[in-house]
Amino acid sequence: MSQHNNVERIDQADALSGHRFKYYDFAMAAFVAILVCSNLIGAAKLVQFFEFNIGGWNVGMFGAGILFFPLSYVLGDVLTEVYGYARARRVVWMGFAAVMFMALMSWVVVAMPPAPGWEGQAAYEAVFGLTPRIVIASMVAFWAGEMANAFVMARMKVISGGKHLWQRTIGSTVVGQGVDSLLFYPIAFLGIWSVNQVLTVLATNYLLKVLWEAVLTPVTYRVVHALKRAEGVDVYDSETAFTPFSIKS
């Protein structure tokens, strides 16, 4: 292990067993909050600010979740870069559980009988009546995409020796968001939207999410460096077991 600017390189996860992190729980809370909001607010709404057709595809049309869902991938990159794959994996599972709980509570509350005279049931169902298909698609796509994102980020860090952070953040997002988009839109909307709409929104959202990651790279750099200095460690997953089916940190 080496020391640089009071940041200690850690190659073995066991070496962190007694380390007290200052901001890991804050990053986890932010990740879960963004994830729940993106699934509850923006997953199923199509928006269009302009009409621009390319080969019959209206590339000005995209899903509303694009406003903040990519932030979960930025936070996922930060978590993996600073705290390592195992702790990032733990956060992904926490987000998965939060979305599952949100979906269950949405179903329960919508199903409860409204009080006599209350006129908001139809509007409430329209907003919070999540369809099982969309919930399943969202959870499967999120889990697979975030796990792929964390794996690529961690492996690229070891291979590059910690150099070129921008390559890792963008490269992991290209893979992670690709997995996410390829799973979510067909599972959730194929047969409900036209094939053209599914392909258009899938391609447009994917490109916009990757672009978001690129635009936010300077912010990612600042957050990563600040957290590494604050925590005093820089984790390399040189000896990590990369199974996604674990919550062990």
Backbone hydrogen bonds in HBPLUS format (Angstrom, degrees):
<---DONOR---> <-ACCEPTOR-->    atom                        ^
c    i                          cat <-CA-CA->   ^        H-A-AA   ^      H-
h    n   atom  resd res      DA  || num        DHA   H-A  angle D-A-AA Bond
n    s   type  num  typ     dist DA aas  dist angle  dist       angle   num
A0009-ARG N   A0002-SER O   3.11 MM   7  5.55 165.3  2.13 157.3 161.9     1
A0004-HIS N   A0007-VAL O   3.13 MM   3  5.28 149.7  2.23 134.2 143.5     2
A0007-VAL N   A0004-HIS O   2.94 MM   3  5.28 151.4  2.02 110.6 119.7     3
A0008-GLU N   A0232-GLY O   2.93 MM 224  6.00 174.0  1.94 124.1 124.6     4
A0234-ASP N   A0008-GLU O   2.79 MM 226  5.86 141.6  1.94 152.1 145.2     5
A0010-ILE N   A0234-ASP O   2.92 MM 224  5.96 161.8  1.96 143.6 143.9     6
A0236-TYR N   A0010-ILE O   2.74 MM 226  5.93 168.1  1.75 174.7 171.4     7
A0015-ALA N   A0012-GLN O   3.02 MM   3  5.61 149.0  2.12 113.9 122.5     8
A0016-LEU N   A0013-ALA O   2.96 MM   3  5.59 163.8  1.98 119.2 124.6     9
A0017-SER N   A0014-ASP O   3.20 MM   3  5.34 168.8  2.21 109.8 112.7    10
A0019-HIS N   A0016-LEU O   2.99 MM   3  4.99 158.7  2.04 106.5 113.5    11
A0027-ALA N   A0023-TYR O   3.06 MM   4  6.36 159.8  2.10 156.1 161.1    12
A0028-MET N   A0024-TYR O   2.98 MM   4  6.25 155.6  2.04 148.9 156.0    13
A0029-ALA N   A0025-ASP O   2.96 MM   4  6.15 159.0  2.01 143.8 149.1    14
A0030-ALA N   A0026-PHE O   2.98 MM   4  6.20 161.1  2.01 150.4 155.2    15
A0031-PHE N   A0027-ALA O   2.99 MM   4  6.12 159.2  2.03 147.1 152.8    16
A0032-VAL N   A0028-MET O   3.01 MM   4  6.26 166.6  2.03 155.6 158.0    17
A0033-ALA N   A0029-ALA O   2.97 MM   4  6.10 162.3  2.00 149.5 154.7    18
A0034-ILE N   A0030-ALA O   3.03 MM   4  6.17 166.2  2.05 152.1 155.2    19
A0035-LEU N   A0031-PHE O   3.04 MM   4  6.18 158.5  2.08 147.4 153.9    20
A0036-VAL N   A0032-VAL O   2.94 MM   4  6.12 167.2  1.96 155.8 158.1    21
A0037-CYS N   A0033-ALA O   3.05 MM   4  6.17 165.1  2.07 148.9 153.4    22
A0038-SER N   A0034-ILE O   2.95 MM   4  6.05 157.8  1.99 147.5 153.7    23
A0039-ASN N   A0035-LEU O   3.11 MM   4  6.32 153.6  2.18 148.0 154.3    24
A0040-LEU N   A0036-VAL O   2.91 MM   4  6.00 151.8  1.99 148.3 156.7    25
A0041-ILE N   A0037-CYS O   2.84 MM   4  5.64 162.1  1.87 149.8 154.1    26
A0042-GLY N   A0038-SER O   3.25 MM   4  5.34 137.4  2.45 115.8 127.3    27
A0065-GLY N   A0042-GLY O   2.99 MM  23  4.05 119.7  2.36 126.9 112.1    28
A0064-ALA N   A0045-LYS O   2.90 MM  19  5.61 158.3  1.95 157.4 161.4    29
A0047-VAL N   A0062-PHE O   2.87 MM  15  5.63 169.9  1.88 163.9 166.4    30
A0062-PHE N   A0047-VAL O   3.04 MM  15  5.63 160.7  2.08 155.4 161.6    31
A0059-VAL N   A0052-PHE O   2.88 MM   7  5.71 139.4  2.05 165.3 158.8    32
A0054-ILE N   A0057-TRP O   2.75 MM   3  5.09 152.0  1.82 141.7 149.0    33
A0057-TRP N   A0054-ILE O   3.01 MM   3  5.09 161.9  2.04 108.5 113.9    34
A0061-MET N   A0058-ASN O   3.30 MM   3  6.00 161.8  2.34 120.9 122.2    35
A0066-ILE N   A0063-GLY O   3.19 MM   3  6.00 170.0  2.20 122.2 125.2    36
A0067-LEU N   A0064-ALA O   3.17 MM   3  6.15 176.6  2.17 128.0 129.1    37
A0068-PHE N   A0065-GLY O   3.29 MM   3  6.07 142.4  2.44 117.8 123.3    38
A0069-PHE N   A0065-GLY O   2.91 MM   4  5.62 162.5  1.94 170.6 176.4    39
A0071-LEU N   A0068-PHE O   2.99 MM   3  5.46 144.5  2.12 112.7 123.1    40
A0072-SER N   A0069-PHE O   2.92 MM   3  5.65 149.4  2.01 121.4 128.8    41
A0073-TYR N   A0070-PRO O   2.96 MM   3  5.22 129.8  2.22 102.2 115.4    42
A0074-VAL N   A0070-PRO O   3.11 MM   4  6.55 149.5  2.20 147.1 156.2    43
A0075-LEU N   A0071-LEU O   2.89 MM   4  6.16 164.3  1.91 151.3 154.9    44
A0076-GLY N   A0072-SER O   2.82 MM   4  5.94 143.1  1.96 132.6 144.0    45
A0077-ASP N   A0073-TYR O   2.88 MM   4  6.11 150.5  1.97 143.1 149.7    46
A0078-VAL N   A0074-VAL O   2.99 MM   4  6.33 158.0  2.04 148.1 154.2    47
A0079-LEU N   A0075-LEU O   2.84 MM   4  6.05 165.1  1.86 153.0 156.7    48
A0080-THR N   A0076-GLY O   3.01 MM   4  6.17 163.7  2.04 147.1 151.3    49
A0081-GLU N   A0077-ASP O   2.88 MM   4  5.96 165.1  1.90 152.1 156.8    50
A0082-VAL N   A0078-VAL O   2.92 MM   4  5.96 163.4  1.95 153.0 157.1    51
A0083-TYR N   A0079-LEU O   2.79 MM   4  5.40 150.1  1.88 139.7 149.6    52
A0084-GLY N   A0080-THR O   2.98 MM   4  4.44 136.9  2.17 112.6 120.7    53
A0088-ALA N   A0084-GLY O   3.12 MM   4  6.32 154.2  2.19 149.6 157.6    54
A0089-ARG N   A0085-TYR O   2.74 MM   4  5.91 158.0  1.79 156.6 162.8    55
A0090-ARG N   A0086-ALA O   3.09 MM   4  6.31 148.4  2.19 137.7 145.8    56
A0091-VAL N   A0087-ARG O   3.17 MM   4  6.43 149.1  2.27 139.1 146.2    57
A0092-VAL N   A0088-ALA O   2.98 MM   4  6.34 152.5  2.06 149.1 156.9    58
A0093-TRP N   A0089-ARG O   3.05 MM   4  6.37 158.8  2.09 151.6 156.3    59
A0094-MET N   A0090-ARG O   3.00 MM   4  6.28 146.2  2.12 139.2 149.1    60
A0095-GLY N   A0091-VAL O   2.83 MM   4  6.15 155.6  1.89 152.2 158.4    61
A0096-PHE N   A0092-VAL O   2.88 MM   4  6.14 154.0  1.95 147.5 155.1    62
A0097-ALA N   A0093-TRP O   2.97 MM   4  6.21 159.6  2.01 147.4 151.6    63
A0098-ALA N   A0094-MET O   2.96 MM   4  6.19 151.7  2.04 144.8 152.9    64
A0099-VAL N   A0095-GLY O   2.98 MM   4  6.22 160.7  2.02 153.7 157.5    65
A0100-MET N   A0096-PHE O   3.05 MM   4  6.27 157.0  2.11 146.5 153.2    66
A0101-PHE N   A0097-ALA O   2.92 MM   4  6.15 158.3  1.97 147.6 153.2    67
A0102-MET N   A0098-ALA O   2.86 MM   4  6.07 158.6  1.90 148.2 154.6    68
A0103-ALA N   A0099-VAL O   2.91 MM   4  6.11 160.2  1.95 149.3 154.0    69
A0104-LEU N   A0100-MET O   2.99 MM   4  6.22 158.7  2.03 147.8 153.6    70
A0105-MET N   A0101-PHE O   2.91 MM   4  6.10 168.0  1.93 156.0 158.8    71
A0106-SER N   A0102-MET O   2.91 MM   4  6.05 151.2  1.99 145.9 154.2    72
A0107-TRP N   A0103-ALA O   3.06 MM   4  6.26 157.9  2.11 145.5 150.8    73
A0108-VAL N   A0104-LEU O   2.97 MM   4  6.24 160.2  2.01 150.9 156.5    74
A0109-VAL N   A0105-MET O   2.93 MM   4  6.01 173.3  1.94 151.7 153.7    75
A0110-VAL N   A0106-SER O   3.02 MM   4  6.07 163.3  2.05 146.9 152.0    76
A0111-ALA N   A0107-TRP O   3.01 MM   4  6.06 151.2  2.10 142.4 150.5    77
A0112-MET N   A0108-VAL O   3.09 MM   4  6.30 128.0  2.38 143.2 156.1    78
A0112-MET N   A0109-VAL O   3.33 MM   3  5.29 140.6  2.49  95.1 105.5    79
A0118-TRP N   A0115-ALA O   3.08 MM   3  5.65 164.0  2.11 137.7 139.3    80
A0124-TYR N   A0120-GLY O   2.86 MM   4  5.96 156.5  1.91 154.1 161.9    81
A0125-GLU N   A0121-GLN O   2.84 MM   4  6.05 157.7  1.89 152.3 157.6    82
A0126-ALA N   A0122-ALA O   2.96 MM   4  6.18 149.8  2.05 141.9 150.5    83
A0127-VAL N   A0123-ALA O   3.06 MM   4  6.31 146.1  2.18 145.3 153.1    84
A0128-PHE N   A0124-TYR O   2.81 MM   4  5.84 171.5  1.82 157.8 160.5    85
A0129-GLY N   A0125-GLU O   2.78 MM   4  4.47 133.2  2.00 123.2 128.3    86
A0130-LEU N   A0128-PHE O   2.85 MM   2  5.61 131.0  2.10 110.1  94.9    87
A0134-ILE N   A0131-THR O   3.09 MM   3  5.50 119.5  2.48 108.9 122.1    88
A0135-VAL N   A0131-THR O   3.13 MM   4  6.41 164.7  2.15 159.0 163.7    89
A0136-ILE N   A0132-PRO O   2.90 MM   4  6.04 166.7  1.91 152.8 156.1    90
A0137-ALA N   A0133-ARG O   2.94 MM   4  6.07 163.6  1.97 146.3 151.5    91
A0138-SER N   A0134-ILE O   2.83 MM   4  5.94 161.0  1.87 148.3 153.8    92
A0139-MET N   A0135-VAL O   2.96 MM   4  6.14 162.7  1.99 151.7 155.9    93
A0140-VAL N   A0136-ILE O   2.95 MM   4  6.06 169.6  1.96 155.4 158.5    94
A0141-ALA N   A0137-ALA O   2.94 MM   4  5.93 166.8  1.96 149.0 153.4    95
A0142-PHE N   A0138-SER O   2.88 MM   4  5.84 160.5  1.91 143.9 150.3    96
A0143-TRP N   A0139-MET O   3.02 MM   4  6.02 170.2  2.03 146.0 149.2    97
A0144-ALA N   A0140-VAL O   3.06 MM   4  6.16 172.5  2.06 152.1 154.5    98
A0145-GLY N   A0141-ALA O   2.85 MM   4  5.78 160.5  1.88 147.0 153.7    99
A0146-GLU N   A0142-PHE O   2.88 MM   4  5.87 169.0  1.89 154.8 158.0   100
A0147-MET N   A0143-TRP O   3.06 MM   4  6.07 158.5  2.11 145.1 151.4   101
A0148-ALA N   A0144-ALA O   3.01 MM   4  6.10 157.3  2.07 143.6 150.1   102
A0149-ASN N   A0145-GLY O   2.88 MM   4  6.04 153.5  1.95 143.6 151.6   103
A0150-ALA N   A0146-GLU O   2.91 MM   4  6.11 163.7  1.93 150.1 153.2   104
A0151-PHE N   A0147-MET O   2.97 MM   4  6.10 160.4  2.01 147.0 152.7   105
A0152-VAL N   A0148-ALA O   3.02 MM   4  6.14 171.7  2.03 152.9 154.9   106
A0153-MET N   A0149-ASN O   2.99 MM   4  6.09 162.2  2.03 147.7 153.4   107
A0154-ALA N   A0150-ALA O   2.94 MM   4  6.04 164.2  1.96 149.5 153.5   108
A0155-ARG N   A0151-PHE O   2.94 MM   4  6.09 168.2  1.95 155.2 158.6   109
A0156-MET N   A0152-VAL O   2.92 MM   4  5.92 162.8  1.95 149.1 154.3   110
A0157-LYS N   A0153-MET O   3.14 MM   4  6.26 143.6  2.28 138.2 147.5   111
A0158-VAL N   A0154-ALA O   3.25 MM   4  6.57 157.5  2.30 147.7 152.0   112
A0159-ILE N   A0155-ARG O   2.97 MM   4  6.19 169.5  1.98 155.3 158.5   113
A0160-SER N   A0156-MET O   2.89 MM   4  5.87 155.8  1.95 142.6 149.0   114
A0161-GLY N   A0157-LYS O   3.01 MM   4  5.83 114.4  2.46 133.5 147.7   115
A0162-GLY N   A0157-LYS O   2.89 MM   5  4.82 143.3  2.02 144.7 149.5   116
A0161-GLY N   A0158-VAL O   3.25 MM   3  5.13 149.1  2.35  96.4 105.5   117
A0163-LYS N   A0160-SER O   3.42 MM   3  5.47 161.6  2.46 101.1 106.4   118
A0167-GLN N   A0164-HIS O   3.08 MM   3  5.56 133.9  2.30 109.9 121.0   119
A0168-ARG N   A0165-LEU O   3.00 MM   3  5.19 119.8  2.37 100.3 115.4   120
A0169-THR N   A0165-LEU O   2.95 MM   4  6.27 164.0  1.97 162.0 166.3   121
A0170-ILE N   A0166-TRP O   3.09 MM   4  6.05 169.4  2.10 145.1 148.5   122
A0171-GLY N   A0167-GLN O   2.85 MM   4  5.58 150.8  1.93 133.5 143.4   123
A0172-SER N   A0168-ARG O   2.91 MM   4  5.76 161.9  1.94 141.3 146.7   124
A0173-THR N   A0169-THR O   3.20 MM   4  6.21 148.2  2.30 133.1 141.7   125
A0174-VAL N   A0170-ILE O   2.89 MM   4  6.13 154.0  1.96 151.6 158.6   126
A0175-VAL N   A0171-GLY O   3.26 MM   4  6.54 157.4  2.32 145.2 149.8   127
A0176-GLY N   A0172-SER O   2.76 MM   4  5.86 170.3  1.77 153.7 155.9   128
A0177-GLN N   A0173-THR O   2.81 MM   4  5.44 157.8  1.86 139.3 146.8   129
A0178-GLY N   A0174-VAL O   3.25 MM   4  5.87 137.1  2.44 119.2 130.4   130
A0179-VAL N   A0175-VAL O   2.95 MM   4  6.25 160.5  1.99 156.3 160.0   131
A0180-ASP N   A0176-GLY O   2.95 MM   4  6.17 164.8  1.97 149.9 154.7   132
A0181-SER N   A0177-GLN O   2.86 MM   4  5.90 171.9  1.86 148.7 151.0   133
A0182-LEU N   A0178-GLY O   3.00 MM   4  6.01 164.3  2.02 148.6 153.5   134
A0183-LEU N   A0179-VAL O   3.16 MM   4  6.24 138.0  2.35 141.7 151.3   135
A0184-PHE N   A0180-ASP O   2.84 MM   4  5.95 174.1  1.84 160.7 162.8   136
A0187-ILE N   A0183-LEU O   3.28 MM   4  6.14 158.4  2.33 146.8 153.1   137
A0188-ALA N   A0184-PHE O   2.85 MM   4  5.84 162.8  1.88 159.8 165.2   138
A0189-PHE N   A0185-TYR O   2.92 MM   4  5.62 162.4  1.95 146.8 151.9   139
A0190-LEU N   A0186-PRO O   3.18 MM   4  4.80 151.7  2.26 120.5 125.7   140
A0192-ILE N   A0189-PHE O   2.84 MM   3  5.05 157.3  1.89 125.3 131.8   141
A0193-TRP N   A0189-PHE O   2.85 MM   4  5.54 165.6  1.87 154.5 158.9   142
A0197-GLN N   A0194-SER O   3.06 MM   3  5.14 115.9  2.49  96.5 111.5   143
A0198-VAL N   A0194-SER O   2.97 MM   4  6.31 165.4  1.99 158.5 161.9   144
A0199-LEU N   A0195-VAL O   2.94 MM   4  6.11 171.6  1.95 155.2 157.2   145
A0200-THR N   A0196-ASN O   2.87 MM   4  5.91 153.3  1.94 142.4 150.8   146
A0201-VAL N   A0197-GLN O   2.87 MM   4  5.97 176.5  1.87 157.5 158.4   147
A0202-LEU N   A0198-VAL O   2.89 MM   4  5.90 158.6  1.94 146.5 153.6   148
A0203-ALA N   A0199-LEU O   2.95 MM   4  5.99 170.5  1.96 145.0 148.0   149
A0204-THR N   A0200-THR O   2.86 MM   4  5.93 166.4  1.88 152.0 156.7   150
A0205-ASN N   A0201-VAL O   2.84 MM   4  5.71 164.9  1.86 145.2 150.4   151
A0206-TYR N   A0202-LEU O   2.99 MM   4  6.01 156.7  2.05 143.6 150.8   152
A0207-LEU N   A0203-ALA O   3.03 MM   4  6.21 167.5  2.05 150.4 153.3   153
A0208-LEU N   A0204-THR O   2.93 MM   4  6.11 160.1  1.97 150.8 157.0   154
A0209-LYS N   A0205-ASN O   2.84 MM   4  5.95 155.6  1.90 149.7 156.0   155
A0210-VAL N   A0206-TYR O   3.07 MM   4  6.32 162.0  2.10 151.7 155.8   156
A0211-LEU N   A0207-LEU O   2.92 MM   4  6.09 154.4  1.98 144.1 152.1   157
A0212-TRP N   A0208-LEU O   2.79 MM   4  6.00 151.5  1.87 144.7 152.7   158
A0213-GLU N   A0209-LYS O   3.05 MM   4  6.36 156.3  2.11 144.8 150.2   159
A0214-ALA N   A0210-VAL O   3.05 MM   4  6.39 155.8  2.11 146.4 152.5   160
A0215-VAL N   A0211-LEU O   2.86 MM   4  6.14 161.8  1.89 156.0 160.8   161
A0216-LEU N   A0212-TRP O   2.89 MM   4  6.07 153.6  1.96 151.7 158.9   162
A0217-THR N   A0214-ALA O   3.25 MM   3  5.22 162.6  2.28 103.1 107.5   163
A0219-VAL N   A0216-LEU O   3.04 MM   3  5.26 118.4  2.43 104.2 119.4   164
A0220-THR N   A0216-LEU O   2.90 MM   4  6.21 159.4  1.94 156.9 163.7   165
A0221-TYR N   A0217-THR O   2.89 MM   4  6.16 159.7  1.93 158.1 162.7   166
A0222-ARG N   A0218-PRO O   3.16 MM   4  6.40 161.6  2.19 144.6 148.4   167
A0223-VAL N   A0219-VAL O   2.96 MM   4  6.22 166.5  1.98 157.7 161.2   168
A0224-VAL N   A0220-THR O   2.88 MM   4  5.97 167.9  1.90 155.4 159.2   169
A0225-HIS N   A0221-TYR O   2.99 MM   4  6.12 173.1  2.00 154.7 156.7   170
A0226-ALA N   A0222-ARG O   2.96 MM   4  6.01 157.0  2.02 144.5 151.5   171
A0227-LEU N   A0223-VAL O   2.91 MM   4  6.04 161.1  1.94 151.0 156.0   172
A0228-LYS N   A0224-VAL O   2.93 MM   4  6.11 160.2  1.97 151.9 157.7   173
A0229-ARG N   A0225-HIS O   3.09 MM   4  6.25 160.7  2.13 144.4 149.2   174
A0230-ALA N   A0226-ALA O   2.96 MM   4  6.13 157.3  2.01 144.8 151.8   175
A0231-GLU N   A0227-LEU O   2.77 MM   4  5.86 161.1  1.80 154.2 158.6   176
A0232-GLY N   A0228-LYS O   2.76 MM   4  5.60 140.3  1.92 138.9 149.8   177
